[in-house]
């Protein structure tokens, strides 16, 4: 088996991840890729100095963009792709999803990842006041209530 990939050069170093809960768009997060493509938003994915020998510095230590958050929720994000993604997850019975895309310099949008189990970045969510796990809990509570009613 051979997998051939092509590098997509974006005009700015970021990708966008849009989160859906219960088929409803929750938010978009802009993910800085200037330090590489470790894009996992979960707190547990932040390894920082854990695997670096003592005394060594990394690109992150010297980069002027290192101080900026890697994950930032985009307020008022509105893009036509949201409705296409919403229809896609509805057609496939997906209740919770994180979908990632990148745009190239010509404005062409490439969707490259659909996650049906998702992680959230607690720092970005606290800054924005939007919480994915709370939305999932409410969604699952509603689903449980529907099942309880149908069982009667």
N, C-alpha and C positions, 0 to 999 in steps of 0.2 A: 504494500500500500504506500502511496506517495501523497503527501500533502504539500501543495504549493501555495504559499501566501505572498501577497504583495504588500509592501509598506505603503501606508496611506499618509502622506505628508499633509498635516493640518497647518493652516496659516498661523494658528496660535497653539501652544503646547497643552491641549486639554481634550478630554472626551466628555461626553454627557451621558449620564445614567438617569433614566426616568423610572420612578417607582410607582407601582400600582398595587392597591389593596382592595379586594372585593370587586375588581374590575374598574375601579375608580382611580384616576390619576391623583397621586398624593403629592409628589414634588419631583423636581429635577435637581440633580446635583452635578456641579461642574468639578471634574477631577483633573488636577494638575498633573501632567505627564512629563514635566521638564526634568525630573530626577529619575525617570524610568517608568516602566509599566507594571509596577506592583500596585494594582488598582483595587485591591480588596478594601472595602470601606470599614470593615469590622475593627473594633478596637484591638482585638487579639492579633490582627495582622500587622500592627505597628511594632516591628522588632527593634527599631532604633539601634542602640549600641549593643544589643544582646549577643550578636554574633561577630563583633569586630574585636580584633586583638587589642589589648590595653595599649593606650598611647597613640593608636592610629586615628587619623581623621578621615572623614568621608567627604564626598562631593556635597552632601547635605550640610556639612559643617561650614563649608566655605561659600556656598551658593547664596547670592543675594535673594533668591526666591525661597530659600529654605524657611524663612520666618513666616511666609504666607501659608495659610492652611491649604493642604492638598485637596480637601473636600469642602465644597461650599455650596449650600443650597441656593438655587437661583430663584429669587422672589419674582412672581408674576411670569414665570416661564410659559410661553405660549407658542407652540409650533404645530403646524398641520400634521406632523408625524404622530403626535399624541393620539389623535383619533384613529389613525391606522393601527397603531399598537393596541389600543383599547379593543378594536374589532378583532384583531388577531388573538389576543388572550381570551376574549369571550368565545370566539369560534373554537378554541382549543380547550375550553373548560379550565383555564388557569385562573386561580383566585388571587394569588400573590406573585408578583413578578418585578424584577429589576431588569431593564433592557438598556443596553449600552450602544451608543453610536458615536461616530466621528464624521466630521465634514472636511472635505479637502478644499484646496484653494479655489477650486471652481464652484464650490457650493454643493457638490455632490455628497449626499448623505449615505453612509455605510452603516448598516446595523450589523454588529458582529457578535453579540452575545445576548442570550435570553436566559435569565436565571429564574427558576421557579421556586427556589428557596433563597431568601435574600438576607443580607446583613446591612446594618445601618451604622453610620458614623455618629457616635453620641455627641461629639464636639460640634459638628455641623448642625445636628438637630437641636441641640441646646441653644446655639446661636440663633437659629431660625424660629425656635419655639414650635417645631413640628416633630412629632415622634412616631416613627414607623411601627414600633412594637405596640404602642397604644392603639394605633389604627388596626393592626392585625388582631389584637385582643377584642376590640369592638366587633370586627368583622366575624371572628369565630364565635363570639357570643350571639350574634344575630343568626348565624348558621345553626347553632345549637338550639336556639329558640324555635327556629323553623322546623327542625327535626322533632322537637318536643310536641309542637302543635300537630304535625302530621301523624304522630304516633298515637294521638288520642282518638 
